[in-house]
Structure formats: structure tokens, C-alpha cells
Amino acid sequence: MRKMQQNDAQYYGIMAALLAGVLVWGVGLFGFFQHADAFLHDVLVRFSFGKEKSVKLLTLVELNPQWAERSPVQWLDMVDRILELQPKQVVLTVLPPQVAPLMATRTAPFKGKVVLGRALQAHPTIPEQQILEPWPSTISTVIEWAVMAPPPRFWGVARSQQRTLVLGDAVLPVLEAYAAGWPPGADSEPIYGVHFGSGVSTLPRISGEHLLSGGLIPELVTGRTILVGYGWDSRFATMTVPTRNGYEDITLLQFQGFALNTLLTGQSVHPLQNGVRLAVVLFVLLLFTLMSQPLELRTFIPFFLVFQTGWFMMAWAVLFGFGWAVPITEPIAAMIVLFFVFVRRKISAGHLALQRLLLKASGEIRERVAPTSFLETDTPWPYVIHMVDQVFAMTRILFLERVVKDHRVREIIALRCSLEDIQEMRRDYERTPYTTAILEQGPLVVQKYLKDGQDSERQYLVPLVTNGQVLGFWAFGMDVNQMDSEENFLKAIKSYAKEISGLLHLRLVREERKALEQASWNRLIRFEDVASAQRNLEYSVQLLESRLNRLDAIFTSMETAAILYDPFGRMVQINARMSEWTQLAGMAPFQMAAADMIIALSSVAGIKVRGLLRSVVLDNRSFSLPARLPGVQERDFLLLVRPIQRAETKSPSDLERDVLPFQLEGVLLELQDISGMRQLHTLKEKLAGQLNYQLRNDMESILAACSLMGHKNIPAARRDRVATIIHEKVNAIIQAVGSAQNLLEQHMPLGFAGEYPVQGLEILKNVLSSFMALPIIHGRGIQIAAHLPELASLVLAAPGELQDLFMVLLTHLAQDAGHHTTITVRAREEPRTGENSGVIHFDFSNEGYGVPAERFQRLMEASSSELDETFQGPQRAARLARSWNGLLTGTSEVGMGTRFTLTLRIYP
Amino acid sequence: MTMQDLLAGKKVLLVEDDSALQELLLISFELEEMDVLGASDGEEAIALLQKGHPDLIVMDLMMPKMDGFLFLRWLRREIRVDLPVLVLSAVRDTQLTDELLALGRVRLLTKPVNIPDLLTAMRQLLVV
């Protein structure tokens, strides 16, 4: 999948690069980038490398403007002096009219060695048209000449010169190109870049006056091209050129000198042909694209800047290394375009990845907090409606959901009613009473919303809202006679509505997802709504937060004091009880590591504690130590130290593997107050000691008495006395044992049996099945009449003991029952009313012999010292019932039978 | 004189807070022709000892007012260090036994004990 996405991205990038390259190149054909390129060229020139060589093939002879008035003799003298020193050629860029005829005659023998520059001038009648400076025909046919074309300029800067000039129909060679050798090579460009080097200072120059005064030396002339023309004068226009030193203003003669020198030395800069430019642009862009595709956004931006700089440097190196003017602006412009395209693309990809992550995370969270299996089908709703019915005992219940785009409500599930009970007119959720209920944000009393209601029925409508979005409604009827406190009732309804809204939200999300999955167009374009993903995640996070808050509340409110440390012994969480106790002891748990805390509480040596902790961390072992809170001597504690291990996940993520290398999540310290247990233990010890002492003393008396009774010489009166003592001592022993038993029951009323929510009714049914199979039932022909409801709430008891208790009572009744009589068993639930928790009464009665009522009550009392084996079972049953905060009562009457009633509390 | 006759005519002080047991032991000792005086606690026994010294003391250890241990210490300090004492105790305690035996010529029997065994122990104590 990931590979496919990469391929898609590369294909997209290449296409974008090609498109951008062609586009930029096309725009460049219209000269769009010329100015920018020219400017960059000047920058590159300024930073050109290598030592600048002095000009050796050319010398300029600069004349002042007065030379225009000079006599032909002086002109010829100047030319003769030059020719004497055997130059390669002499190029005259200026020739006054009075000098022209004589000069033609004089230089005729030097054909090919003297070239004249012929200026252009405006057409006398058409000013915008240029024509050649008029010359006598005798001159133009005798002397070689070439036209002096003004160099093209951009932004006032002259950087290049043309080789030919088109004038009318004629293509004329330009002076510099002609002087450099005509015709030029076939591969010569019509326009060439002029190399200005370090500027005018590199050009060898001599003034006309200096020449005439004999200052001309052979080194400046022999073998060189001598360019003669007007030098610097304020009356002549200058032109700006780029040099190593920056822009310089030079004369036309100097420009011609640089242009001619460029051609003579082969230093001209070659501009690329359009086709080649396109190839270069595309190559650069493709390289940029391929290199940038795998990069993340944060590295892409610096890469872009580096690549731009790199290309600029490359252009600089190619310009001065090979004389090629590669395109700079076009690739840079195209890269800027691509930069924005790619950044947008990468951000979009990031958003898409984030969106997928959100969906995945929200799915995982929801699976963890609200398992899909529970919500996959409509199965939760029967549970929900049944639970609501059990809790609130409503007359009618109806859950409705909104039908999008239909303005109508739809039935999810109903009990003792249906959607048909709502009038057709009142099913539009954009009208009352729905809108009123939404405004109410809670239960709204509605009149005759559901048809055929009883007079005592009060009807409510509750909006089901999640994240501020109304998802449905909960309509129900309630018998006003069943409502004890409307305030509490409405409060509970609000809480339930919130939970039910959550379930409804999950149902809608599931349906939306199913619809999207089924839509073929969605599969094609993979449309996923970010907002929807965000909503899902928000809700999942809310669920998670709610679960965490519950767990946090459970941890905080735990009866056992607990404190959690991470694997490095740093405190992570402390619950309220531990916080209270450590505060009582003046300890600062936030500043104490796990080992410090254990040492402080248990007073065990540090080295031993460290060893124990090592076994917790490495061997996953738990240990317990007796503990005391420093400064709190009257209480005894047990300190439990155990490792908390991370639950194995089916496929741990990379993050889990990287961030949570340990299997150990933390170390939990639990401090249990065992003061009560310690007191009971002390009591037991003392009681046993006392009983031992008493019994030994009394046994001593009995032994002594028995010995005396066997003595032959003991008088009869004393024998009687001894017998009395024996009887007294036996009674005293019985009394002592009975008292000890009572004391134990009083202080340890089976409190350790524990109580749990158990299905009392189911246990009773199972016991009845076993009971009916007993021989005594068949033997006496006893019938069992069980009047039991189908369902009953859970009761608080210990499951094993409750089973024994039922059997004990039934057995007792069976033993007391007459032949062919009936034992009746009933169960009736007394629901919760106000603050009183509900109870279930289990009634057992027989038609038996019975015992006198007074004696029955005495025997049923646990503290009774009267011994009757048949009542040991019911006595124990009564104690068990009390240990669960329940009650076992009974009545009996001679000839009528016996009846037991076991009352147990409902959970919760 | 045989061992059976050893107790006859001996003056014995019985210190026992349990009146029934005291009564039974007094009868038993009288049947053996011993001259027995009975006391309910240590203080009462001290008062009797002021009037004359017995040949043997049979005493309980756990008693009100002055327990047997304190009485024994007083006895060794104030009356006679070698007066034979038979201690009857319902408590098994090794440390207590050691402390009692350290007081010299003391024998400890743990209740319940048969009368014949008790008489045998008394005879042995008188002989030693």
C-alpha cells in the first residue's frame, strides 16, 4: 500500500515537473526571463574566477574629438606610423569626409589589412529607419568596410553584440565580427556575449597625440589589431557594461575593443539553442523532482534552497568553465512553482495520513472502550431497554432516532408500545414537542404523546444528545404513584440519557461507515471526510476520558491505600487513602522513591528492600511486609508490593515497542490496615489462654474429685459434696466453652466470608433440584410448592454459603415435616424505595410438627446456650445471613409447622 | 518408714484460690493423714506462715492479690530457702519453669494432675 502511494506520488511529481518545465520554457521564448537572466549574468560576471589575462591581440588608438577637423596629412601620418610597425590589421571606426579620398588611395595597397567602420544614420525622410552613412562610391569599393552596429541593451546595459545587421534586404557584417574574420564559422551564433573582464583597465590604449609624437612602440602594434576611434569625451554617449568590478561606463570604441577581443580570443559566451534550453530545464526539474519526492516536508524546504543554490553555482561554473550561458531563471522559476505544488501535495499527504491515523486511533480506542462486538448488531438495545425497564419500572419505553433528510423519527426499539402509538402528525422532529425537549436539554413532560395512556401515567420525552448533536429521543411513560422523588428520578433519567446517547452515536457511526463502504463511488475515489474522522476521534477520546476518569475515581476511592510507581521508582499516582495516611505520618510521598517509601513504612533495611524490589522488577514477584506508619503506633498495617505488568497486545505498534521496552508498567504499593485483624488475633490468643487456664483448673478439680470418689475411706457426706463439685465443674466447663464460642461469634461474625452479587434465585432453583432428590423427600412423600418469579435482582451473599444455607433450611423443614405434606418456597422482591436499598425475601414453610414458639425463638438466637443439634444448622444460617447484612427470621408452632424467612439485600 | 507413710503427720500449707479445688485437695491430704492448712492467696499464706512453718507447701501459681511467684520469692527471702514447694500451674511456660526452678527445691506440675501423681511428687520433694 505504502509502495503504491510512493509510486503514485512519483508519477504525479514527474508529470508536474514536465508540465512546469515546458510551461516555463514556452514563456521564456517570448523573452519573459531575458531581463532576469541578464541581471543574473552580471552577478555571475562579478564573481567570475581565474586571473584576468591582459589583452594581447588588440590595441586601441583613442582620438580626441579635434581629430575630426584634422588634416588628411595627419590622419595618413597616423595610419602610416601604425602600418610601419606591421600590425595584423588596422580598423578605423571613424573617418572624417575630408580624409576619406586620400585614405582610400593610401590604404588601397593594404587591402585586407585596413578595415573601415561604416556608421548608421537615420533615414532623412523616415526617422525610425536607419541607413548606412553615405560614402562616395569610390571609397566603399576600394576599402574593405563593415557596418558599426549599436549593441543591444537590456535595462541600459550592453552585454552582447550581433555578428550581422539586416538593413533592408541586405545582411551586412558587423565591424567587430568582420575584423575578427569573415565569414565566421558555421556554428557561430548570430549574437554573442561580450567578455568585459576586469574592465577598461585591461585594454591597451594609446592616444592619437601620443602616437604622432612617436610614442608608439612595436609591442603594442606588431601582430595586433589596431582599433582606431574616438576616445572618452563628454560629448559622446557612453554605454554601461558588466565587468568583474561591477558596472562600468565605457565608450563605443572600448565596447568595440572588448567585442573584437572576445571574438579574437574565443572568449565569447555561447547562448543555448531553444531546444537545448528546454532539455536542460527539463533535466534540472526532473532531477529536482526525483530527489525531493522521498523527502519529508521539514527536509524538503532546506533541500529546495540548497538545490536552487546548487543550480546557480553550476550555471556559474559552466559559464566560466565552458563559456555556455545555461538558463538560470527558467529552472529556478519552474522549481519555485514545483516547490509550492509539492509542498501542497506533501501537506495534503500529511493530512491524509493524519486523517487515517485519526480514524485508526478512534477505531482502536472505541474497540477498547466500547467493544465493537457489543455494538456490531442491534443486540445491545434489548439489553438497554430491559435494563431501563428494570431500573425505572416504566409503563412504556420507546427509543427513537432521527432520520436524516426526512424530518421524522424512527423507532429503534420499544417496550409495551411502538411508533404507532405516536400520532403521525407528531413524528416530525423539527416541531414540538421535540424542539421544546431539545431546548429543555432534559426530560420534558409531554401530554398525550403516546396514545391510550392510563390516567396515572405521566409521559416524558428526553432528547438524546452527543457532542451537541441531537441523535434521537427517548419517550417513556411513568406511573406517578411509583415515583418517590421526581427530582432524583429526573436526575437518574438524565444520566441514563447521556449513556444511551453514546450508544446511539456509535450506532450511527457504524451505519454511516457501512453506507460509505457500500457506496461504489466512495470506493473509487476513497472519499473520507476529515470532519467526520475528527468527530469520531473526539467522541472516542471522550469515551476514553470517561473510562479513565472512572478508573481514576476507582483507584482514588479504593479502601486500600495504594500508590503506583513507574519502573524507575518514581511516583505516578497516589489514591486518597494513601495520601491521607502518609499525611498523617508526616511523609511526603511525592518526594520519595518506591524504595524510600517501603523503607519508611516497613522499617526494613535499605539493602534488603533493594533486593526485594529487584525481585519485583526482574522476577515479577510480589511480597508483603508488616508495616507501621511512622508516628502512628496504635495501628498495624500490611504492605503489599507487587509488579503491574503490561497486558500483551496482539500486534504491538512500533511506538509501543520503542517507547515501552519493559513488560513492567510499574510497581504498586498497597497498605492494608490490619489493626482489626490484629485485635481479633489478640482476642483469640487471650481467649484461648483463658479457656486453657480455666479448663485445666476445672479438670484438676474433676480429677481430684474422681480420685476421692474412688477412695474407700471417704465419708458419705464428703462423697456427696465431692459429687456436687464434679457437677459444678462440668457445668462451669460447658459454660466457659459456650461463652468463648459466643465471644468469637460476636467479634468474628463470619465477616471474612465475604459478600458478592449473586443470582440468589438461580441458586435457590438449583438447590431445590438437589433437595427434591433427597431420600427423605421421597420417603415421606413430601411435595415442594415453589412460587418463584422468572427473574430477580442479584443479591449480596457468598455463593457457596448461600447454597448451603438454602439446603440447611430446607433439610430442617423436611425433618420437621409430616408425611405427605407440602414444603412451600416463595421469593418476592421488594424494590428499592428512596434511599432504602431493595431486598429479596425467600420464604420457606412446612406443614410439620413444629416446636413451641418461645423455645423456637430461643434456639434461633445465636447466643443461646441451649444445645439442640437440630438447630445448629438454622443458627449457623442466621449468623451467615447477618454477616451479609441480611436477616434470617423464623416462627414455629406446635402442630402447625415452621416457617423461615431469609431477607437479602439487592445489588447494588 | 515407707514412702507411703512419708506424708503422714506432715504439716502442709495448701495455697489455692479455687475454693472447690482447695476443698478437694484438703480432703485428699487429710485422707493421707497430713496436717493441712489452707490459704486462698499469697497474702493469706504469709499470715499463716507467721504462726508456724510447714514441712511442705503446695501452691497454685495464678492467684489474686499476691500471685504464686511473688509469694515464692518472699518465702525464699523471708522464711526458708530450702522449704520444699510444689507448684501447680495451669500455664505451660518454659521461661516460668526455669525461673521457678532457679528458686531452689521447687517442683512444678502442670494441671490437670492426678492425685496419686501429686502425692508422689510431694513425697519425692520431701525426700530430696
Contacts between the chains, C-beta under 8 A, distances in Angstrom:
chain1	res1	chain2	res2	distance
A	689	B	91	7.9
A	692	B	90	6.9
A	692	B	91	7.8
A	693	B	62	6.8
A	693	B	90	4.5
A	693	B	91	6.5
A	694	B	90	7.9
A	696	B	90	3.6
A	696	B	110	7.5
A	696	B	111	4.1
A	696	B	112	5.8
A	697	B	18	5.6
A	697	B	21	6.7
A	697	B	90	5.3
A	697	B	111	6.1
A	699	B	111	6.9
A	699	B	112	3.9
A	700	B	21	5.9
A	700	B	88	7.2
A	700	B	90	7.5
A	700	B	111	4.2
A	700	B	112	4.2
A	700	B	113	6.6
A	701	B	18	6.7
A	701	B	20	5.2
A	701	B	21	4.4
A	701	B	24	5.9
A	702	B	112	7.5
A	703	B	112	4.8
A	703	B	113	7.1
A	703	B	114	5.8
A	703	B	115	7.0
A	704	B	21	6.5
A	704	B	24	4.1
A	704	B	25	6.1
A	704	B	28	6.1
A	704	B	115	5.5
A	705	B	24	5.5
A	707	B	28	6.7
A	707	B	114	6.6
A	707	B	115	3.8
A	707	B	116	7.0
A	708	B	24	6.3
A	708	B	27	5.8
A	708	B	28	6.0
A	708	B	31	7.6
A	708	B	115	7.4
A	711	B	28	7.9
A	711	B	31	5.9
A	713	B	31	5.8
A	714	B	27	7.1
A	714	B	31	6.7
A	718	B	27	5.8
A	721	B	23	7.5
A	722	B	24	6.6
A	722	B	27	7.2
A	725	B	20	4.7
A	725	B	23	7.0
A	725	B	24	6.3
A	728	B	20	6.6
A	729	B	20	6.6
